């Protein structure tokens, strides 16, 4: 028994059901840009005009590549390196690059997630400006930049709470993936 039971039995670890797979796939595809950046760009630059190239790219590139990737994964029953290596041994580097890109994205996104933890727990502190009825958007933005993210005009200051929340984020990532796809699928429901 242990973490590698499916590996020890020579079996490939699988999701418990389709919903778990879909939730994990959506969780990896939908990022901060889809939730925060895209709506603000639509509002700033004219809305519908920005949606036309977005949906064209989605239909012409995004959905076909998604089906292609899922199809290759189901057919070959292996990861990116194995799929591209089945085409040609020299293409294993392409699969390795996609794995490395996943790790690079994880290291980037862990810090904005730590900022979200900090902002969430800081919203109940006595120093939070949310109790002020005269608070405007600029003051809230500056509070976030200086007290949550630690960004100022000249240098970035160390916010020790972010260090702790970064460790919390990495611990949650570890717990989410350490026990296999069954537990990853269960955790994505939350």
Secondary structure, DSSP 8 states (H G I E B T S, - for coil): --TTHHHHTT-----SSHHHHHHHHHHHH--HIIIIIHHHHHHHHTTHHHHHHHHHHIIIIIHHHHHHHHHHHHHH-S-HHHHHHHH-GGGHHHHHHHHHHHHHHHHHHHHHHHHHHHHHHHTTSTT-GGG-TT--HHHHHHHIIIIII-B-SS-B---HHHHHHHHHHHHHHHHHHHT-HHHHHHHTT-
